[in-house]
Amino acid sequence: MPCEEICINTIGGFQCLCDGRAGHLLSSDLKTCKPVMECISLQLETLSTHLYIGPDAETNPVFLLTFKVPPNTSEVLAFDLRTFDPEGLVLFAEQVRKTQALEKRRLQDDWLALTLKNGRLQLQASGPTGEGFTMGGPIVNHGFWTTIQLERTQQRIKVYVAQQQVLTLKLKNEPGVEEVKVYVGGLPQSAVIKDNLNPRLDACLRQWSWMGKEEPSSPLPPAGLGRRPCLQYVEHGTYFPGGHLAAFHLPNMNAPDHINPAWAIKIKMHFRAASETGVLLSVVNYNRDVLFSLALSNTMNNVLQTPFQSVTLSMGSNTVLQSIPIEAGQWDGAPAFCDGLWHRLYLHLSNHGVFLFVDGKNATTPPRSALSPAHAAPTTISLSQPQLNISATQADPITRGLVQLGTWLNETLSAYFGGIPDAVNLLDTPVSTFFHGCLRDVKVNGRLLNFDDSIGLSPGIRSHSCPLIEDYLE
């Protein structure tokens, strides 16, 4: 066979493809496949005394601890917390009394929850004598370790941050408590807390003391859930380790009609790549068609016989725009976006046209003479703001793509960050490799996305913690 993996018949010839979802990339001979190369070393060191409490499911707790409570004893829970996540559940505790036999009643009547909202602590509780809610204190989702202590006495519940009392909730605690159950990083089944809170919390704990029991050298969650190590060095961002997706539903976005045909989709993000190629975003309809995708891609320079890295916009199987951070004729094969830096991306799609900016530079198509036919972008575009000027004879891929996209805007589309879903045919998009790296400050039509809110978040994705690059630590 002329191709190592996938061979596509064309008029008078053939084209070879490689399975990007398996981590393969087409070699420079345009026939064989090679592994996708990592171009940045990340600091993935973990410490055994730190525990990651990001849940694998939306409400499942990371672990459950049960303590016997002697009479007239205060309940004290203390730990260090580190997070960039603005919202989520830190812990949930319920009390078991002598008079309570039904689990449903116990969950409704005797519990407290310590949560984060907008980066500040919230405390809510319910008991036989009533319920209460309070919030305040300093911002704690700054990414540094913060010492937190929660104390429950017979008359009130108090929360301390760095030994300073920041929250107080007056709620009489009736006698008769025999047992306290502490759920960390998620809710027990049937439990409901207020404020429409998303319980997912990307955070780490260390130096914990549950009811006076300190076990800093044994961060193993009970019930055989396995070790959950915490990354030692992180910054703000969402980490995609490769092979994982985060999915969102994109609701009706002012779909065009015969009265108002105008529509627009605006996407902003920052990215920091750790591999040479990968899909940043793919937007798919319910027919499993890729309406458009953004990806890091390698293109072969036939003059210098070296690849260069670009950000590409594809509509279906056609690459329509490429953005490179260097001038034509200066490609030297360096991994342009694999430099350990954060890069800005802005994409604007509308019924008037499309434009793409990366680090403030508009996307164009490199000279065809310098590109191999298998990688050459099919359009030549002259970009001017606010609209796009396109050569009439070469506008077909963009025109077709925008028309198709406009017809689907009255339906709910799915946006996949980090790759393309398994249901999509590999031939439907030029790049199928999973993205390895980090994203942050992702906005769709002005709405800032929180990856904790995704409808499908693979367990390997860290929604609010991006590992630092190794050079940063030297």
Backbone hydrogen bonds, N-H to C=O, Kabsch-Sander energy under -0.5 kcal/mol:
donor,donor_aa,acceptor,acceptor_aa,energy
4,E,31,K,-2.2
6,I,17,L,-2.2
8,I,15,Q,-3.1
9,N,7,C,-0.5
10,T,13,G,-2.2
12,G,10,T,-0.6
13,G,10,T,-1.8
15,Q,8,I,-2.4
17,L,6,I,-2.6
20,G,18,C,-1.2
22,A,19,D,-0.9
23,G,20,G,-2.1
24,H,19,D,-1.7
25,L,34,K,-3.1
27,S,32,T,-3.0
30,L,27,S,-1.9
34,K,25,L,-2.8
36,V,23,G,-2.1
39,C,274,A,-2.0
40,I,274,A,-1.5
42,L,40,I,-0.5
43,Q,468,L,-3.7
44,L,42,L,-1.2
47,L,230,C,-1.0
50,H,47,L,-1.6
51,L,205,L,-2.5
52,Y,228,R,-3.2
53,I,203,A,-2.5
62,V,184,V,-2.5
63,F,184,V,-1.1
65,L,182,V,-2.6
67,F,180,V,-2.7
69,V,178,E,-2.2
73,T,70,P,-0.9
75,E,152,R,-2.4
76,V,74,S,-0.6
77,L,150,L,-2.9
78,A,209,S,-2.5
79,F,148,I,-2.3
80,D,206,R,-2.5
81,L,146,T,-2.9
82,R,204,C,-2.0
84,F,202,D,-0.6
85,D,202,D,-0.7
88,G,116,L,-1.9
89,L,199,P,-1.9
90,V,88,G,-0.5
90,V,114,L,-2.3
91,L,114,L,-1.6
92,F,183,Y,-2.7
93,A,112,L,-2.6
94,E,181,K,-2.3
95,Q,110,D,-2.2
96,V,179,E,-2.8
97,R,95,Q,-0.5
98,K,176,G,-1.2
100,Q,97,R,-1.1
101,A,99,T,-0.6
106,R,102,L,-1.9
107,L,103,E,-2.3
108,Q,104,K,-1.6
109,D,105,R,-2.1
110,D,106,R,-2.0
111,W,126,S,-2.4
112,L,93,A,-2.5
113,A,124,Q,-2.9
114,L,91,L,-2.4
115,T,113,A,-0.6
115,T,122,Q,-2.4
116,L,88,G,-2.9
117,K,120,R,-2.5
119,G,86,P,-2.5
120,R,117,K,-1.9
121,L,136,G,-0.8
122,Q,115,T,-2.7
123,L,134,T,-3.2
124,Q,113,A,-2.0
125,A,132,G,-2.2
126,S,111,W,-2.7
127,G,130,G,-3.3
130,G,127,G,-1.6
132,G,125,A,-2.4
134,T,123,L,-2.4
136,G,121,L,-2.0
140,V,119,G,-2.9
141,N,119,G,-0.6
143,G,83,T,-1.8
146,T,81,L,-2.3
148,I,79,F,-3.1
148,I,146,T,-0.5
149,Q,160,Y,-2.2
150,L,77,L,-3.3
151,E,158,K,-2.8
152,R,75,E,-2.8
153,T,151,E,-0.5
153,T,156,R,-2.7
157,I,169,L,-2.6
158,K,151,E,-2.9
159,V,167,L,-2.4
160,Y,149,Q,-3.0
161,V,164,Q,-2.8
162,A,147,T,-2.9
164,Q,161,V,-1.8
165,Q,163,Q,-0.5
166,V,159,V,-2.8
167,L,159,V,-1.6
169,L,157,I,-2.6
171,L,155,Q,-1.1
171,L,169,L,-0.8
173,N,154,Q,-3.0
174,E,172,K,-0.8
178,E,96,V,-2.8
179,E,96,V,-1.5
180,V,67,F,-2.7
181,K,94,E,-2.7
182,V,65,L,-3.3
182,V,180,V,-0.5
183,Y,92,F,-3.8
183,Y,181,K,-0.5
184,V,63,F,-2.2
184,V,182,V,-0.5
185,G,90,V,-1.8
187,L,59,T,-1.4
191,A,188,P,-1.6
197,L,194,K,-0.6
203,A,201,L,-1.1
204,C,82,R,-2.0
205,L,51,L,-2.5
206,R,80,D,-1.4
209,S,78,A,-3.1
210,W,213,K,-2.1
211,M,76,V,-2.1
211,M,209,S,-0.7
212,G,76,V,-0.5
213,K,210,W,-1.8
214,E,212,G,-0.7
215,E,208,W,-0.7
218,S,215,E,-1.6
225,L,222,P,-1.1
230,C,47,L,-0.7
230,C,50,H,-0.5
232,Q,45,E,-2.7
234,V,232,Q,-0.5
235,E,466,C,-2.4
238,T,439,L,-3.6
239,Y,237,G,-0.5
239,Y,462,R,-2.5
240,F,238,T,-0.5
240,F,437,G,-3.3
242,G,435,F,-0.6
246,A,417,F,-1.8
247,A,456,G,-1.9
248,F,415,A,-2.2
250,L,248,F,-0.5
250,L,413,L,-3.5
253,M,409,L,-0.8
254,N,252,N,-0.7
257,D,260,N,-1.4
265,I,349,L,-3.3
267,I,347,L,-2.7
268,K,443,K,-2.4
269,M,345,L,-2.0
270,H,440,R,-2.2
271,F,343,H,-2.3
272,R,438,C,-2.4
273,A,337,F,-0.8
274,A,436,H,-2.9
275,S,436,H,-0.9
276,E,37,M,-2.0
278,G,296,L,-2.0
279,V,433,T,-2.6
280,L,278,G,-0.6
280,L,294,L,-2.0
281,L,294,L,-1.8
282,S,416,Y,-2.0
283,V,292,F,-2.6
284,V,282,S,-0.5
284,V,414,S,-3.0
285,N,289,D,-1.9
288,R,285,N,-1.9
291,L,283,V,-2.3
291,L,289,D,-0.9
292,F,283,V,-1.0
293,S,314,S,-2.2
294,L,281,L,-2.7
295,A,312,T,-2.0
296,L,278,G,-3.1
297,S,310,S,-2.9
299,T,308,F,-2.8
301,N,306,T,-2.6
302,N,300,M,-0.8
302,N,370,A,-1.7
305,Q,301,N,-1.7
306,T,301,N,-1.0
308,F,299,T,-2.7
309,Q,334,A,-0.7
310,S,297,S,-2.7
311,V,323,S,-2.3
312,T,295,A,-3.1
312,T,310,S,-0.5
313,L,321,L,-2.3
314,S,293,S,-2.6
314,S,312,T,-0.5
315,M,318,N,-2.6
316,G,290,V,-0.6
316,G,314,S,-0.5
318,N,315,M,-1.4
319,T,317,S,-0.5
320,V,313,L,-2.6
320,V,318,N,-0.6
321,L,313,L,-1.6
322,Q,364,T,-1.4
323,S,311,V,-2.5
330,Q,327,E,-1.8
336,A,334,A,-1.7
338,C,335,P,-1.3
339,D,337,F,-0.6
343,H,271,F,-2.8
345,L,269,M,-2.6
346,Y,357,F,-2.8
347,L,267,I,-2.9
348,H,355,F,-2.6
349,L,265,I,-2.9
350,S,353,G,-2.3
351,N,263,W,-1.4
353,G,350,S,-0.9
355,F,348,H,-2.1
357,F,346,Y,-2.9
358,V,361,K,-2.4
359,D,344,R,-2.4
361,K,358,V,-1.7
363,A,356,L,-2.3
364,T,322,Q,-2.3
370,A,367,P,-1.4
371,L,368,R,-1.6
372,S,300,M,-1.2
375,H,372,S,-1.5
376,A,372,S,-1.4
382,S,389,N,-1.5
383,L,381,I,-0.5
384,S,387,Q,-0.9
388,L,352,H,-0.6
389,N,382,S,-1.3
390,I,388,L,-0.6
391,S,380,T,-0.8
394,Q,391,S,-1.4
395,A,392,A,-0.7
399,T,395,A,-3.1
400,R,396,D,-3.1
401,G,397,P,-2.0
402,L,398,I,-3.0
403,V,399,T,-2.4
404,Q,400,R,-2.4
405,L,401,G,-2.5
406,G,402,L,-2.7
407,T,403,V,-1.7
408,W,404,Q,-0.8
408,W,405,L,-1.0
409,L,406,G,-0.9
411,E,408,W,-1.8
413,L,250,L,-1.8
413,L,411,E,-0.6
414,S,284,V,-2.6
415,A,248,F,-3.0
416,Y,282,S,-3.2
416,Y,414,S,-0.5
417,F,246,A,-3.0
417,F,415,A,-0.6
418,G,280,L,-1.5
424,V,421,P,-1.5
428,D,425,N,-2.0
429,T,426,L,-0.8
434,F,20,G,-0.6
435,F,279,V,-0.6
435,F,418,G,-2.3
437,G,240,F,-2.1
437,G,435,F,-0.5
438,C,272,R,-2.4
439,L,238,T,-2.0
440,R,270,H,-1.9
443,K,268,K,-2.8
444,V,447,R,-2.1
445,N,266,K,-3.5
447,R,444,V,-1.8
448,L,446,G,-0.6
449,L,442,V,-3.0
451,F,449,L,-0.6
453,D,450,N,-2.4
454,S,451,F,-1.0
455,I,247,A,-2.0
456,G,247,A,-1.0
458,S,245,L,-1.9
458,S,456,G,-0.6
461,I,458,S,-2.0
462,R,239,Y,-1.5
463,S,461,I,-0.7
465,S,462,R,-0.6
466,C,235,E,-3.0
468,L,233,Y,-1.5
470,E,41,S,-2.7
472,Y,469,I,-0.8
473,L,469,I,-0.5
473,L,470,E,-1.4
474,E,471,D,-1.0
